[in-house]
Amino acid sequence: MSKVLTANKLIDGNSVWLNAQGEWIETIADAFIARHDEAVAALEETGKKAVSDNLVVDVAVIDVKETEQGIWPIRLRERIRSHGPSVAYGYEALVQEQTQAA
């Protein structure tokens, strides 16, 4: 099964994925896809190093399906993480609250 490496940024907690250039990005669409055991092991090591370097937290190698529409996480939790929060928060929540009050 195909896998990608995901984590959360320390600065804001946003979900991120590792791309082929070794950068943490905020969209799953460009995540590096590991298709064999050696690539998965490399992702795991990269994740451990990123945590020890205080770049990210909550690192996980997750199962994904490759579709014509792009990368699709297998677990519901990861699908929610890849498409943003299911409720408004932060500035977005404030604007939504003010709009509803008007």
Beta strands, then each sheet from edge to edge (+ up, - down):
strand 1: 2-9
strand 2: 15-18
strand 3: 24-25
strand 4: 56-67
strand 5: 70-73
sheet 1: 3+ 2- 1+ 4- 5+
end
